[in-house]
Structure formats: C-alpha cells, structure tokens
Amino acid sequence: MIDINAFDPLTLVLLAALNPVVIAIAVVMGRGADQWQKLPIAAFAASVAGFLLYWLLCQVGVFKVHALGGEAGLVVIQFLYAFLLSALVYRLARRRRT
C-alpha cells in the first residue's frame, strides 16, 4: 500500500512520471497534433485521464490517502509532465514529416 500525504513533492512527481495513462495519451495526442496550440489540450486530457486512474486506484485500495491537497498538485504536475512529453513527441513527429 502506498501512503499519500497532504504534500509530498517526490511522491507526486513519481506518480505523475510513472503514470502509464499520462504517458500514453500525451504521446498519442502529441504525435497526432498538427499545430503547437493543441499541445495544452493534449496535456490537459492526459492529466485528467491520469487523475481518473489515480482516483480509481484509490477507490480500490491501492493508494491510501491520509489528507486532501495532494491531488491538486498531482494534476498540475501531470499537466506539466504531459505538456513536455507531448511537445517532445510533436517536435520529433514534425521533424519526420518534413
């Protein structure tokens, strides 16, 4: 069982970086984007989907949440991580297209 405290930056960064849903959606949407303006949308979608997976795992009992507050930080960190990841994939995909 993983304990989530109110604010634990290292745990939040690890949860965001190792969330397979965030990675998959950011890569797929970043690769399919034809304009850079679509990257924040990809990051938001990846962040929300990653949070839904986190919430589901909390409901099942994989994560034990002691206090509220870390979830907002998790969404923000997942958004930033997904934006960087989708921007990297977008840039690599554009390089191959030209």
N, C-alpha and C positions, 0 to 999 in steps of 0.2 A: 504494500500500500504506500502511496506517495502522499506526503503531507504538504498542503499548500497553505502558507501563512498569508497574512494581510499584504505584506510587501516583501518579497524575496526576489531581487532582481536576477540572480543567477538561475533560479528555478524557472522564472518566467521566460528568460532568454532561451534556456534549453527546451522548454515546452514549445516555444514558437519555432525554433530552428529545427526541431526533430519531428514536427507535426507533418505526417505524410500528406494530409489533405491540403495544407497550405502550400507545400512544395508542388504537388501535382497540379493544382488549379493555377498557381502562379506561372508554372512552366507552360501549360497548355494555352492559357489566355495570353501570355506574353508572346508566345510563338505565333499565335493567330492574329495578333494586333497589327493593323496596317497603319496606325498613327500613334505617336507617343502619348497623345491625350487619353488613350484608352488604358494606359498602364495604371492610373489610380483606380479605375473601375475594376481592373483585374486584381489589384491588391486588396481592395475592399471586399470583393467576392471571396477571395482566398481567406481573408481574415475572418469573415463571418462564418464561412464553412468550417474553418479550423476551430472556431469557438464552439460551433454546434457539436463537433466531435468531442471537444473537451467537456462540454456540458453533459453529453450522453455518457461519457466515461465516468463522470462524477455521479450521475444517477445510478449507474450500475454498481459503483463502489470501488472503482479502480483508484480514483483520487479521493482523498479525504480533505475537505475544505473546512478550515477552522474559523475563518473570518472572511467577510466580504471586502473587496477592494482590489485584490489581485487580478480579478477578471478584467477590469477596465485596462489595467496595464498590459495584460496579455493580449487584448485586442489591438492595442496601439503597437506593441512590439511586433505582433504578427503582421500588421499592416505595413510597417516599415520594412520588415524582412521580405514580405511578399513583393513589395514595390521594387526593392533592389534586385530580387531574383527575376521578376518579370522584365525589368529593364535590361538585365544582362542577357536574358534569352531573346528579347526583342532585338537587341543590338546584334547578336550573333545570327539571328534569322535574317535580318536585313542585309547583313554582310554576304550571306549565301545567295540571296535573291539577286543581288546586283553583280 
